[in-house]
């Protein structure tokens, strides 16, 4: 390394997965603070989950804050995918991603939605940056998980995010009862997510498995004009079912009493 | 109730606790998306942790988006404080707070920093709103907890926020070892916070108690110009101590291997 390293900026993305691209400028500034957009507009080096959608994001940014260099000159390195079963990519790949920062350039990390390195890949890159003494700055931006938690009215003083539930029905039902028991024991809200097309099946399983007085909150399409949150007892969900869209991301939260 | 209720908007606040008031307009738009500022500027009814700091927030908003009515005409109801030992305020108090929404007016809920109802009071009001069929909309904004998690490079696919640790030294050390064991068992990052003046004592206890290869990340003054994150092994913290400021909020995260 020669001289001071650049900074690794964790750049928040919108929560709409680029769906509302027609309203791009409004939705961008409605969802993301200006600081992140100004920094994003001047970065020439990026690490991303997906280069194509990052270019689409940068086109949206350009409508609000003109990019400091033409899009074609911006280098976007995709995060190495960990081999099946491994939690992190091999270190040499991460060092390649960090090369611009080691050479003194500021570097952006962005994910497909929300904050990078939360509920998505990227954490290993941030860890590698710390190990290489590259300063890490998380730019303020929204997280669907915490918006869903706030909107749920469930316990926000103690909560856990546990990722995805098993796909197979019996294993999923077991996991639901396990999360309910953990929630009751610790008084801890349990948050989890699902691939959108499985939202209706997961809701059906939750409605069937949870005890009547367990609270269940579902937030859908957060920070978009179609956003909604329903927070009710499992008994209430059973009595008045809600049909969830199978094409929008949802966050599920439960709290057992 | 006559006619449709208003909406309960969960309005994010900055993360600086009003400290950087001199740079108010820049810091506001650097940290908060415009949508929330536009909605905040038109609300005439609020529920808040603290009326005085909410008026200061609205003065900052007014510099970016002029308020729809004079500040003196805006009604700010303080969240009822739960009696010592009780988690939630008595329901009648919450109904009084929700009265404007039941009468058809939009209502804002705001906390001292970040997202309302996360790591602060307010969740009981949101729950009461759902029970009264008042629509709840969480406006996008930053959470210091998740910015700290992103910046830590620790596991962002599974994490828990556990609030405050005990103040008394022996109980605190026991709790630290308990969190380390939970983290190892579940592969789950454990996040917690402390009153700023106790930051140095908590860091000293963590450095002393954690196993050498447990990762410890501390983020301080996030989303302000003085923000920093140090993420290192406990052994690394022991070898090269960092002096934490005792007047800025910090978020602590640990992950045991």
Contacts between the chains, C-beta under 8 A, distances in Angstrom:
chain1	res1	chain2	res2	distance
A	10	B	150	5.0
A	10	B	151	6.4
A	15	B	140	7.1
A	29	B	33	6.5
A	29	B	34	4.8
A	29	B	35	7.7
A	30	B	33	5.7
A	30	B	34	6.1
A	30	B	35	3.6
A	30	B	140	7.4
A	31	B	33	5.3
A	31	B	35	7.0
A	31	B	140	4.9
A	32	B	33	5.7
A	32	B	140	7.8
A	33	B	29	6.5
A	33	B	30	5.6
A	33	B	31	5.3
A	33	B	32	5.7
A	33	B	33	5.5
A	33	B	142	7.4
A	34	B	29	4.8
A	34	B	30	6.1
A	34	B	34	7.8
A	35	B	29	7.7
A	35	B	30	3.6
A	35	B	31	7.0
A	115	B	146	5.8
A	115	B	147	7.2
A	115	B	150	4.7
A	116	B	150	6.2
A	117	B	149	7.6
A	117	B	150	4.6
A	117	B	153	6.8
A	117	B	156	4.9
A	118	B	146	5.6
A	118	B	149	5.7
A	118	B	150	5.2
A	118	B	156	4.1
A	119	B	156	6.0
A	119	B	157	6.1
A	120	B	156	7.2
A	120	B	157	7.8
A	122	B	156	7.4
A	123	B	152	7.9
A	123	B	153	5.3
A	123	B	154	6.6
A	123	B	155	6.3
A	123	B	156	4.8
A	123	B	157	7.7
A	124	B	153	7.3
A	125	B	153	7.6
A	126	B	150	7.2
A	126	B	151	6.9
A	126	B	152	7.1
A	126	B	153	3.3
A	126	B	231	7.6
A	127	B	153	3.3
A	127	B	154	7.4
A	127	B	215	7.8
A	127	B	231	6.9
A	128	B	153	7.6
A	129	B	153	7.0
A	130	B	153	5.5
A	130	B	217	8.0
A	130	B	229	7.9
A	130	B	230	7.6
A	130	B	231	4.3
A	130	B	232	6.8
A	135	B	228	7.8
A	136	B	151	5.1
A	136	B	153	7.3
A	136	B	229	5.5
A	136	B	231	7.5
A	137	B	151	7.3
A	137	B	227	6.5
A	137	B	229	7.8
A	138	B	147	4.2
A	138	B	148	7.5
A	138	B	150	4.6
A	138	B	151	4.1
A	138	B	219	7.7
A	138	B	222	6.8
A	138	B	227	8.0
A	138	B	229	7.3
A	139	B	223	7.9
A	140	B	15	7.2
A	140	B	30	7.4
A	140	B	31	4.9
A	140	B	32	7.7
A	140	B	141	7.7
A	140	B	142	3.5
A	140	B	147	6.4
A	140	B	222	7.7
A	140	B	223	4.4
A	141	B	140	7.8
A	141	B	142	6.3
A	142	B	33	7.4
A	142	B	140	3.5
A	142	B	141	6.3
A	142	B	142	7.0
A	143	B	143	6.3
A	143	B	146	4.5
A	145	B	146	7.1
A	146	B	115	5.8
A	146	B	118	5.6
A	146	B	143	4.5
A	146	B	145	7.1
A	146	B	146	5.5
A	147	B	115	7.2
A	147	B	138	4.2
A	147	B	140	6.4
A	148	B	138	7.4
A	149	B	117	7.6
A	149	B	118	5.7
A	150	B	10	5.0
A	150	B	115	4.7
A	150	B	116	6.2
A	150	B	117	4.6
A	150	B	118	5.2
A	150	B	126	7.2
A	150	B	138	4.6
A	151	B	10	6.4
A	151	B	126	6.9
A	151	B	136	5.1
A	151	B	137	7.3
A	151	B	138	4.0
A	152	B	123	7.9
A	152	B	126	7.2
A	153	B	117	6.8
A	153	B	123	5.3
A	153	B	124	7.3
A	153	B	125	7.6
A	153	B	126	3.4
A	153	B	127	3.3
A	153	B	128	7.6
A	153	B	129	7.0
A	153	B	130	5.5
A	153	B	136	7.3
A	154	B	123	6.6
A	154	B	127	7.4
A	155	B	123	6.3
A	156	B	117	4.9
A	156	B	118	4.1
A	156	B	119	6.0
A	156	B	120	7.2
A	156	B	122	7.4
A	156	B	123	4.8
A	157	B	119	6.1
A	157	B	120	7.7
A	157	B	123	7.6
A	157	B	161	8.0
A	157	B	163	5.1
A	158	B	160	7.7
A	158	B	161	6.7
A	158	B	162	6.0
A	158	B	163	5.7
A	159	B	160	6.9
A	159	B	161	5.5
A	160	B	158	7.7
A	160	B	159	6.9
A	160	B	160	3.9
A	160	B	161	7.7
A	160	B	188	6.9
A	161	B	157	8.0
A	161	B	158	6.7
A	161	B	159	5.6
A	161	B	160	7.6
A	162	B	158	6.0
A	163	B	157	5.1
A	163	B	158	5.7
A	188	B	160	6.9
A	215	B	127	7.8
A	217	B	130	8.0
A	219	B	138	7.6
A	222	B	138	6.8
A	222	B	140	7.7
A	223	B	139	7.9
A	223	B	140	4.4
A	227	B	137	6.5
A	227	B	138	8.0
A	228	B	135	7.8
A	229	B	130	7.9
A	229	B	136	5.4
A	229	B	137	7.8
A	229	B	138	7.2
A	230	B	130	7.6
A	231	B	126	7.7
A	231	B	127	6.9
A	231	B	130	4.3
A	231	B	136	7.5
A	232	B	130	6.8
